[in-house]
Amino acid sequence: MDFKVVMITLGAAFLLAVIMGPLCIPILRRLKFGQQIRTDGPQGHLKKAGTPTMGGTIILLALALAVLRFADKSMEMVILLIASLGYGLVGFLDDYIKIFLKRSLGLTAKQKLLGQLIVSVIVCILLAKIGHSTDVRIPFIDYTIPMGWLYYPFVIVMMLGTSNAVNFTDGLDGLLAGTSAVAFGAYAIIALNNTQPDVAVFSAAMVGAVLGFLVFNAHPAKVFMGDTGSLGIGGGLAVVAILTKAEILLVLIGGVFVVEVLSVIIQVVSFKTRGKRVFKMSPIHHHFELVGWSEWRVVITFWATGIVLAGIGLYLNEVL
Protein backbone atom coordinates (compact mmCIF):
# COMPACT_ATOMS: atom_id res chain seq x y z
CA MET A 1 0.00 0.00 0.00
CA ASP A 2 1.48 3.35 -1.00
CA PHE A 3 0.85 7.08 -1.05
CA LYS A 4 -1.44 6.66 -4.07
CA VAL A 5 -3.85 4.42 -2.13
CA VAL A 6 -3.86 6.87 0.78
CA MET A 7 -4.82 9.73 -1.54
CA ILE A 8 -7.46 7.63 -3.31
CA THR A 9 -9.01 6.84 0.08
CA LEU A 10 -9.01 10.52 1.00
CA GLY A 11 -10.72 11.37 -2.27
CA ALA A 12 -13.28 8.58 -1.89
CA ALA A 13 -14.21 9.67 1.64
CA PHE A 14 -14.54 13.26 0.45
CA LEU A 15 -16.83 12.30 -2.43
CA LEU A 16 -18.95 10.05 -0.21
CA ALA A 17 -19.46 12.87 2.29
CA VAL A 18 -20.32 15.34 -0.49
CA ILE A 19 -22.81 12.88 -1.99
CA MET A 20 -24.40 12.00 1.35
CA GLY A 21 -24.80 15.63 2.44
CA PRO A 22 -27.72 16.53 0.15
CA LEU A 23 -29.34 13.17 0.95
CA CYS A 24 -29.00 13.32 4.75
CA ILE A 25 -29.53 17.02 5.51
CA PRO A 26 -33.18 17.13 4.30
CA ILE A 27 -33.89 13.96 6.31
CA LEU A 28 -32.41 15.52 9.46
CA ARG A 29 -34.48 18.66 8.79
CA ARG A 30 -37.71 16.69 8.34
CA LEU A 31 -37.02 14.77 11.54
CA LYS A 32 -36.60 18.17 13.24
CA PHE A 33 -33.13 17.30 14.48
CA GLY A 34 -32.43 21.01 14.96
CA GLN A 35 -29.61 22.50 17.01
CA GLN A 36 -30.47 24.21 20.29
CA ILE A 37 -28.52 27.45 20.80
CA ARG A 38 -27.34 28.84 24.16
CA THR A 39 -29.10 32.12 24.89
CA ASP A 40 -26.14 33.37 26.95
CA GLY A 41 -23.73 33.06 24.02
CA PRO A 42 -22.96 35.41 21.13
CA GLN A 43 -26.27 36.85 19.95
CA GLY A 44 -25.38 36.22 16.31
CA HIS A 45 -25.68 32.49 17.00
CA LEU A 46 -29.39 32.68 17.82
CA LYS A 47 -30.27 32.65 14.12
CA LYS A 48 -28.62 29.22 13.89
CA ALA A 49 -31.34 27.66 16.03
CA GLY A 50 -33.04 24.84 14.17
CA THR A 51 -30.10 24.13 11.84
CA PRO A 52 -29.96 20.33 11.41
CA THR A 53 -27.44 18.61 13.67
CA MET A 54 -26.21 15.01 14.04
CA GLY A 55 -24.42 15.53 10.73
CA GLY A 56 -21.54 13.59 12.21
CA THR A 57 -23.30 10.53 10.83
CA ILE A 58 -22.20 11.73 7.38
CA ILE A 59 -18.56 11.90 8.51
CA LEU A 60 -18.54 8.48 10.19
CA LEU A 61 -20.37 6.74 7.34
CA ALA A 62 -18.02 8.21 4.72
CA LEU A 63 -15.03 7.24 6.88
CA ALA A 64 -16.19 3.66 7.43
CA LEU A 65 -17.13 3.01 3.81
CA ALA A 66 -13.84 4.41 2.49
CA VAL A 67 -11.57 2.45 4.84
CA LEU A 68 -13.52 -0.78 4.44
CA ARG A 69 -13.06 -0.47 0.69
CA PHE A 70 -9.39 0.52 0.52
CA ALA A 71 -7.69 -0.62 3.75
CA ASP A 72 -6.47 -4.06 4.73
CA LYS A 73 -8.62 -5.71 7.40
CA SER A 74 -5.93 -5.50 10.07
CA MET A 75 -6.36 -5.38 13.85
CA GLU A 76 -5.07 -1.81 13.79
CA MET A 77 -7.96 -0.84 11.53
CA VAL A 78 -10.43 -2.70 13.75
CA ILE A 79 -9.15 -0.76 16.78
CA LEU A 80 -9.41 2.55 14.94
CA LEU A 81 -12.97 1.88 13.79
CA ILE A 82 -14.05 0.73 17.25
CA ALA A 83 -12.61 3.90 18.79
CA SER A 84 -14.15 6.29 16.28
CA LEU A 85 -17.50 4.60 15.71
CA GLY A 86 -17.82 3.62 19.39
CA TYR A 87 -17.30 7.17 20.59
CA GLY A 88 -19.51 8.36 17.74
CA LEU A 89 -22.28 6.07 18.98
CA VAL A 90 -22.04 7.61 22.46
CA GLY A 91 -22.33 11.03 20.83
CA PHE A 92 -25.26 9.86 18.69
CA LEU A 93 -27.18 8.71 21.77
CA ASP A 94 -26.46 12.04 23.44
CA ASP A 95 -27.67 14.00 20.40
CA TYR A 96 -30.72 11.78 19.98
CA ILE A 97 -31.83 12.21 23.59
CA LYS A 98 -31.27 15.97 23.46
CA ILE A 99 -33.19 16.56 20.28
CA PHE A 100 -35.68 13.76 19.70
CA LEU A 101 -36.61 13.11 23.32
CA LYS A 102 -36.38 16.84 24.18
CA ARG A 103 -34.03 16.28 27.14
CA SER A 104 -31.76 19.33 26.97
CA LEU A 105 -28.82 17.66 28.74
CA GLY A 106 -28.89 14.47 26.67
CA LEU A 107 -27.03 11.68 28.39
CA THR A 108 -26.08 12.44 31.96
CA ALA A 109 -22.38 13.07 32.59
CA LYS A 110 -22.08 9.64 34.24
CA GLN A 111 -23.81 7.87 31.34
CA LYS A 112 -21.61 9.58 28.76
CA LEU A 113 -18.47 8.82 30.76
CA LEU A 114 -19.51 5.17 31.15
CA GLY A 115 -20.02 4.81 27.40
CA GLN A 116 -16.64 6.36 26.66
CA LEU A 117 -14.96 4.19 29.29
CA ILE A 118 -16.43 1.00 27.82
CA VAL A 119 -15.08 1.85 24.35
CA SER A 120 -11.69 2.85 25.82
CA VAL A 121 -11.36 -0.40 27.77
CA ILE A 122 -12.14 -2.41 24.62
CA VAL A 123 -9.41 -0.47 22.81
CA CYS A 124 -6.94 -1.23 25.64
CA ILE A 125 -7.75 -4.95 25.50
CA LEU A 126 -7.17 -5.02 21.75
CA LEU A 127 -3.93 -3.02 22.05
CA ALA A 128 -2.65 -5.59 24.54
CA LYS A 129 -3.74 -8.40 22.22
CA ILE A 130 -1.66 -7.09 19.30
CA GLY A 131 1.35 -6.51 21.58
CA HIS A 132 1.31 -2.73 21.21
CA SER A 133 4.32 -1.15 22.90
CA THR A 134 3.67 0.34 26.33
CA ASP A 135 6.64 2.69 26.05
CA VAL A 136 5.97 6.40 25.56
CA ARG A 137 8.50 8.46 23.64
CA ILE A 138 9.18 12.08 24.54
CA PRO A 139 9.99 13.54 21.10
CA PHE A 140 11.44 16.83 22.33
CA ILE A 141 14.33 15.11 24.12
CA ASP A 142 14.14 11.70 22.39
CA TYR A 143 13.64 9.88 25.69
CA THR A 144 11.46 6.80 26.16
CA ILE A 145 9.45 6.06 29.30
CA PRO A 146 8.62 2.36 29.87
CA MET A 147 5.15 2.55 31.44
CA GLY A 148 4.20 -1.11 31.65
CA TRP A 149 0.61 -1.69 32.81
CA LEU A 150 0.25 2.03 33.63
CA TYR A 151 0.12 2.63 29.90
CA TYR A 152 -3.49 1.45 29.73
CA PRO A 153 -4.88 3.98 32.25
CA PHE A 154 -2.84 6.52 30.27
CA VAL A 155 -4.62 5.43 27.07
CA ILE A 156 -8.02 5.73 28.73
CA VAL A 157 -7.28 9.22 30.05
CA MET A 158 -5.88 10.21 26.67
CA MET A 159 -9.00 9.04 24.82
CA LEU A 160 -11.36 10.72 27.28
CA GLY A 161 -9.35 13.94 27.29
CA THR A 162 -8.95 14.14 23.52
CA SER A 163 -12.60 13.41 22.73
CA ASN A 164 -13.82 16.04 25.16
CA ALA A 165 -11.26 18.63 24.03
CA VAL A 166 -12.35 18.07 20.43
CA ASN A 167 -15.98 18.30 21.53
CA PHE A 168 -15.36 21.74 23.10
CA THR A 169 -13.85 22.93 19.81
CA ASP A 170 -17.07 22.27 17.91
CA GLY A 171 -18.72 25.64 18.42
CA LEU A 172 -18.35 27.65 15.21
CA ASP A 173 -19.16 26.89 11.59
CA GLY A 174 -16.32 24.85 10.12
CA LEU A 175 -14.02 25.24 13.12
CA LEU A 176 -13.71 21.59 14.12
CA ALA A 177 -13.92 20.23 10.57
CA GLY A 178 -10.93 22.33 9.51
CA THR A 179 -8.75 21.85 12.60
CA SER A 180 -9.38 18.09 12.72
CA ALA A 181 -8.50 17.76 9.02
CA VAL A 182 -5.14 19.38 9.78
CA ALA A 183 -4.46 17.11 12.77
CA PHE A 184 -5.38 13.91 10.93
CA GLY A 185 -3.37 15.07 7.92
CA ALA A 186 -0.29 15.39 10.13
CA TYR A 187 -0.81 11.92 11.57
CA ALA A 188 -1.32 10.47 8.09
CA ILE A 189 2.17 11.75 7.24
CA ILE A 190 3.61 10.30 10.47
CA ALA A 191 1.94 6.93 9.77
CA LEU A 192 3.37 6.84 6.25
CA ASN A 193 6.79 7.68 7.64
CA ASN A 194 6.38 4.83 10.16
CA THR A 195 5.26 2.42 7.40
CA GLN A 196 1.83 2.00 9.00
CA PRO A 197 -0.36 1.96 5.89
CA ASP A 198 -3.69 1.21 7.59
CA VAL A 199 -3.25 4.05 10.09
CA ALA A 200 -2.35 6.35 7.20
CA VAL A 201 -5.43 5.23 5.24
CA PHE A 202 -7.71 5.77 8.25
CA SER A 203 -6.26 9.23 8.88
CA ALA A 204 -6.59 10.16 5.21
CA ALA A 205 -10.17 8.88 5.13
CA MET A 206 -11.01 11.08 8.12
CA VAL A 207 -9.42 14.07 6.38
CA GLY A 208 -11.56 13.41 3.30
CA ALA A 209 -14.73 12.85 5.34
CA VAL A 210 -14.42 16.04 7.42
CA LEU A 211 -13.48 18.12 4.36
CA GLY A 212 -16.49 16.74 2.51
CA PHE A 213 -18.63 17.62 5.52
CA LEU A 214 -17.05 21.10 5.54
CA VAL A 215 -18.71 21.77 2.18
CA PHE A 216 -22.00 21.94 4.11
CA ASN A 217 -20.61 23.07 7.49
CA ALA A 218 -18.67 26.16 6.37
CA HIS A 219 -20.21 29.50 7.33
CA PRO A 220 -23.16 29.81 7.08
CA ALA A 221 -23.53 26.15 8.08
CA LYS A 222 -26.32 24.07 6.58
CA VAL A 223 -25.68 21.28 9.11
CA PHE A 224 -23.80 20.74 12.38
CA MET A 225 -21.94 17.54 13.27
CA GLY A 226 -23.18 17.36 16.88
CA ASP A 227 -21.59 15.12 19.50
CA THR A 228 -21.95 12.27 17.00
CA GLY A 229 -19.18 13.78 14.93
CA SER A 230 -17.05 15.52 17.54
CA LEU A 231 -16.77 12.52 19.87
CA GLY A 232 -16.14 10.17 16.93
CA ILE A 233 -13.40 12.45 15.62
CA GLY A 234 -11.85 12.77 19.08
CA GLY A 235 -11.83 9.04 19.74
CA GLY A 236 -10.27 8.32 16.37
CA LEU A 237 -7.63 11.03 16.74
CA ALA A 238 -6.49 9.75 20.14
CA VAL A 239 -6.04 6.20 18.86
CA VAL A 240 -4.22 7.35 15.72
CA ALA A 241 -1.74 9.11 18.02
CA ILE A 242 -1.48 5.99 20.18
CA LEU A 243 -0.88 3.59 17.28
CA THR A 244 1.77 5.82 15.70
CA LYS A 245 3.54 6.09 19.10
CA ALA A 246 3.25 9.88 18.83
CA GLU A 247 1.06 10.23 21.91
CA ILE A 248 2.89 13.20 23.42
CA LEU A 249 2.95 15.02 20.08
CA LEU A 250 -0.85 15.14 20.17
CA VAL A 251 -0.53 17.97 22.70
CA LEU A 252 1.18 19.99 19.94
CA ILE A 253 -0.50 18.69 16.78
CA GLY A 254 -3.86 19.01 18.52
CA GLY A 255 -2.80 22.22 20.23
CA VAL A 256 -5.99 24.06 19.26
CA PHE A 257 -8.04 21.42 21.08
CA VAL A 258 -5.77 21.69 24.12
CA VAL A 259 -6.21 25.46 24.28
CA GLU A 260 -9.99 25.09 23.95
CA VAL A 261 -10.31 22.66 26.87
CA LEU A 262 -7.81 24.61 29.00
CA SER A 263 -9.87 27.77 28.51
CA VAL A 264 -12.90 25.97 29.92
CA ILE A 265 -10.93 24.61 32.89
CA ILE A 266 -9.37 28.02 33.64
CA GLN A 267 -12.77 29.72 33.41
CA VAL A 268 -14.45 27.26 35.77
CA VAL A 269 -11.61 27.24 38.32
CA SER A 270 -11.32 31.04 38.29
CA PHE A 271 -15.05 31.56 38.76
CA LYS A 272 -15.34 29.00 41.55
CA THR A 273 -12.26 30.22 43.46
CA ARG A 274 -12.28 33.98 42.79
CA GLY A 275 -15.81 34.63 41.56
CA LYS A 276 -14.33 36.18 38.40
CA ARG A 277 -14.18 35.09 34.77
CA VAL A 278 -10.90 35.17 32.86
CA PHE A 279 -12.63 35.08 29.46
CA LYS A 280 -15.82 36.76 28.35
CA MET A 281 -17.05 33.27 27.53
CA SER A 282 -15.50 29.83 27.19
CA PRO A 283 -14.49 27.87 25.18
CA ILE A 284 -12.07 30.52 24.01
CA HIS A 285 -13.40 30.78 20.44
CA HIS A 286 -16.51 32.46 21.89
CA HIS A 287 -14.29 34.92 23.81
CA PHE A 288 -12.83 36.17 20.53
CA GLU A 289 -16.31 36.57 19.08
CA LEU A 290 -17.42 38.64 22.06
CA VAL A 291 -14.40 40.98 21.76
CA GLY A 292 -15.50 41.78 18.21
CA TRP A 293 -13.96 39.20 15.90
CA SER A 294 -16.20 37.87 13.14
CA GLU A 295 -16.97 34.16 13.24
CA TRP A 296 -15.07 33.59 10.01
CA ARG A 297 -12.00 35.45 11.34
CA VAL A 298 -11.92 33.23 14.44
CA VAL A 299 -12.22 30.08 12.36
CA ILE A 300 -9.50 31.06 9.88
CA THR A 301 -7.16 32.07 12.72
CA PHE A 302 -7.67 28.76 14.52
CA TRP A 303 -7.17 26.81 11.27
CA ALA A 304 -3.90 28.68 10.63
CA THR A 305 -2.77 28.06 14.21
CA GLY A 306 -3.51 24.36 13.79
CA ILE A 307 -1.45 24.22 10.59
CA VAL A 308 1.55 25.90 12.26
CA LEU A 309 1.37 23.60 15.30
CA ALA A 310 1.03 20.52 13.11
CA GLY A 311 4.08 21.61 11.10
CA ILE A 312 6.12 22.02 14.30
CA GLY A 313 4.92 18.60 15.47
CA LEU A 314 6.02 16.96 12.22
CA TYR A 315 9.38 18.68 12.47
CA LEU A 316 9.90 17.45 16.02
CA ASN A 317 8.94 13.96 14.91
CA GLU A 318 11.65 14.21 12.26
CA VAL A 319 9.20 13.85 9.39
CA LEU A 320 9.80 17.31 7.92
C-alpha positions in Angstrom: 0.0 0.0 0.0 1.5 3.4 -1.0 0.8 7.1 -1.1 -1.4 6.7 -4.1 -3.8 4.4 -2.1 -3.9 6.9 0.8 -4.8 9.7 -1.5 -7.5 7.6 -3.3 -9.0 6.8 0.1 -9.0 10.5 1.0 -10.7 11.4 -2.3 -13.3 8.6 -1.9 -14.2 9.7 1.6 -14.5 13.3 0.4 -16.8 12.3 -2.4 -18.9 10.0 -0.2 -19.5 12.9 2.3 -20.3 15.3 -0.5 -22.8 12.9 -2.0 -24.4 12.0 1.3 -24.8 15.6 2.4 -27.7 16.5 0.2 -29.3 13.2 0.9 -29.0 13.3 4.8 -29.5 17.0 5.5 -33.2 17.1 4.3 -33.9 14.0 6.3 -32.4 15.5 9.5 -34.5 18.7 8.8 -37.7 16.7 8.3 -37.0 14.8 11.5 -36.6 18.2 13.2 -33.1 17.3 14.5 -32.4 21.0 15.0 -29.6 22.5 17.0 -30.5 24.2 20.3 -28.5 27.4 20.8 -27.3 28.8 24.2 -29.1 32.1 24.9 -26.1 33.4 26.9 -23.7 33.1 24.0 -23.0 35.4 21.1 -26.3 36.8 20.0 -25.4 36.2 16.3 -25.7 32.5 17.0 -29.4 32.7 17.8 -30.3 32.7 14.1 -28.6 29.2 13.9 -31.3 27.7 16.0 -33.0 24.8 14.2 -30.1 24.1 11.8 -30.0 20.3 11.4 -27.4 18.6 13.7 -26.2 15.0 14.0 -24.4 15.5 10.7 -21.5 13.6 12.2 -23.3 10.5 10.8 -22.2 11.7 7.4 -18.6 11.9 8.5 -18.5 8.5 10.2 -20.4 6.7 7.3 -18.0 8.2 4.7 -15.0 7.2 6.9 -16.2 3.7 7.4 -17.1 3.0 3.8 -13.8 4.4 2.5 -11.6 2.5 4.8 -13.5 -0.8 4.4 -13.1 -0.5 0.7 -9.4 0.5 0.5 -7.7 -0.6 3.8 -6.5 -4.1 4.7 -8.6 -5.7 7.4 -5.9 -5.5 10.1 -6.4 -5.4 13.8 -5.1 -1.8 13.8 -8.0 -0.8 11.5 -10.4 -2.7 13.8 -9.2 -0.8 16.8 -9.4 2.6 14.9 -13.0 1.9 13.8 -14.1 0.7 17.3 -12.6 3.9 18.8 -14.1 6.3 16.3 -17.5 4.6 15.7 -17.8 3.6 19.4 -17.3 7.2 20.6 -19.5 8.4 17.7 -22.3 6.1 19.0 -22.0 7.6 22.5 -22.3 11.0 20.8 -25.3 9.9 18.7 -27.2 8.7 21.8 -26.5 12.0 23.4 -27.7 14.0 20.4 -30.7 11.8 20.0 -31.8 12.2 23.6 -31.3 16.0 23.5 -33.2 16.6 20.3 -35.7 13.8 19.7 -36.6 13.1 23.3 -36.4 16.8 24.2 -34.0 16.3 27.1 -31.8 19.3 27.0 -28.8 17.7 28.7 -28.9 14.5 26.7 -27.0 11.7 28.4 -26.1 12.4 32.0 -22.4 13.1 32.6 -22.1 9.6 34.2 -23.8 7.9 31.3 -21.6 9.6 28.8 -18.5 8.8 30.8 -19.5 5.2 31.1 -20.0 4.8 27.4 -16.6 6.4 26.7 -15.0 4.2 29.3 -16.4 1.0 27.8 -15.1 1.9 24.4 -11.7 2.8 25.8 -11.4 -0.4 27.8 -12.1 -2.4 24.6 -9.4 -0.5 22.8 -6.9 -1.2 25.6 -7.8 -4.9 25.5 -7.2 -5.0 21.7 -3.9 -3.0 22.1 -2.6 -5.6 24.5 -3.7 -8.4 22.2 -1.7 -7.1 19.3 1.4 -6.5 21.6 1.3 -2.7 21.2 4.3 -1.1 22.9 3.7 0.3 26.3 6.6 2.7 26.1 6.0 6.4 25.6 8.5 8.5 23.6 9.2 12.1 24.5 10.0 13.5 21.1 11.4 16.8 22.3 14.3 15.1 24.1 14.1 11.7 22.4 13.6 9.9 25.7 11.5 6.8 26.2 9.5 6.1 29.3 8.6 2.4 29.9 5.2 2.5 31.4 4.2 -1.1 31.6 0.6 -1.7 32.8 0.2 2.0 33.6 0.1 2.6 29.9 -3.5 1.4 29.7 -4.9 4.0 32.3 -2.8 6.5 30.3 -4.6 5.4 27.1 -8.0 5.7 28.7 -7.3 9.2 30.1 -5.9 10.2 26.7 -9.0 9.0 24.8 -11.4 10.7 27.3 -9.4 13.9 27.3 -8.9 14.1 23.5 -12.6 13.4 22.7 -13.8 16.0 25.2 -11.3 18.6 24.0 -12.4 18.1 20.4 -16.0 18.3 21.5 -15.4 21.7 23.1 -13.8 22.9 19.8 -17.1 22.3 17.9 -18.7 25.6 18.4 -18.3 27.7 15.2 -19.2 26.9 11.6 -16.3 24.8 10.1 -14.0 25.2 13.1 -13.7 21.6 14.1 -13.9 20.2 10.6 -10.9 22.3 9.5 -8.8 21.8 12.6 -9.4 18.1 12.7 -8.5 17.8 9.0 -5.1 19.4 9.8 -4.5 17.1 12.8 -5.4 13.9 10.9 -3.4 15.1 7.9 -0.3 15.4 10.1 -0.8 11.9 11.6 -1.3 10.5 8.1 2.2 11.7 7.2 3.6 10.3 10.5 1.9 6.9 9.8 3.4 6.8 6.2 6.8 7.7 7.6 6.4 4.8 10.2 5.3 2.4 7.4 1.8 2.0 9.0 -0.4 2.0 5.9 -3.7 1.2 7.6 -3.3 4.0 10.1 -2.4 6.3 7.2 -5.4 5.2 5.2 -7.7 5.8 8.3 -6.3 9.2 8.9 -6.6 10.2 5.2 -10.2 8.9 5.1 -11.0 11.1 8.1 -9.4 14.1 6.4 -11.6 13.4 3.3 -14.7 12.9 5.3 -14.4 16.0 7.4 -13.5 18.1 4.4 -16.5 16.7 2.5 -18.6 17.6 5.5 -17.0 21.1 5.5 -18.7 21.8 2.2 -22.0 21.9 4.1 -20.6 23.1 7.5 -18.7 26.2 6.4 -20.2 29.5 7.3 -23.2 29.8 7.1 -23.5 26.1 8.1 -26.3 24.1 6.6 -25.7 21.3 9.1 -23.8 20.7 12.4 -21.9 17.5 13.3 -23.2 17.4 16.9 -21.6 15.1 19.5 -21.9 12.3 17.0 -19.2 13.8 14.9 -17.0 15.5 17.5 -16.8 12.5 19.9 -16.1 10.2 16.9 -13.4 12.4 15.6 -11.8 12.8 19.1 -11.8 9.0 19.7 -10.3 8.3 16.4 -7.6 11.0 16.7 -6.5 9.7 20.1 -6.0 6.2 18.9 -4.2 7.3 15.7 -1.7 9.1 18.0 -1.5 6.0 20.2 -0.9 3.6 17.3 1.8 5.8 15.7 3.5 6.1 19.1 3.3 9.9 18.8 1.1 10.2 21.9 2.9 13.2 23.4 3.0 15.0 20.1 -0.9 15.1 20.2 -0.5 18.0 22.7 1.2 20.0 19.9 -0.5 18.7 16.8 -3.9 19.0 18.5 -2.8 22.2 20.2 -6.0 24.1 19.3 -8.0 21.4 21.1 -5.8 21.7 24.1 -6.2 25.5 24.3 -10.0 25.1 24.0 -10.3 22.7 26.9 -7.8 24.6 29.0 -9.9 27.8 28.5 -12.9 26.0 29.9 -10.9 24.6 32.9 -9.4 28.0 33.6 -12.8 29.7 33.4 -14.5 27.3 35.8 -11.6 27.2 38.3 -11.3 31.0 38.3 -15.1 31.6 38.8 -15.3 29.0 41.6 -12.3 30.2 43.5 -12.3 34.0 42.8 -15.8 34.6 41.6 -14.3 36.2 38.4 -14.2 35.1 34.8 -10.9 35.2 32.9 -12.6 35.1 29.5 -15.8 36.8 28.3 -17.0 33.3 27.5 -15.5 29.8 27.2 -14.5 27.9 25.2 -12.1 30.5 24.0 -13.4 30.8 20.4 -16.5 32.5 21.9 -14.3 34.9 23.8 -12.8 36.2 20.5 -16.3 36.6 19.1 -17.4 38.6 22.1 -14.4 41.0 21.8 -15.5 41.8 18.2 -14.0 39.2 15.9 -16.2 37.9 13.1 -17.0 34.2 13.2 -15.1 33.6 10.0 -12.0 35.4 11.3 -11.9 33.2 14.4 -12.2 30.1 12.4 -9.5 31.1 9.9 -7.2 32.1 12.7 -7.7 28.8 14.5 -7.2 26.8 11.3 -3.9 28.7 10.6 -2.8 28.1 14.2 -3.5 24.4 13.8 -1.4 24.2 10.6 1.6 25.9 12.3 1.4 23.6 15.3 1.0 20.5 13.1 4.1 21.6 11.1 6.1 22.0 14.3 4.9 18.6 15.5 6.0 17.0 12.2 9.4 18.7 12.5 9.9 17.4 16.0 8.9 14.0 14.9 11.7 14.2 12.3 9.2 13.9 9.4 9.8 17.3 7.9 
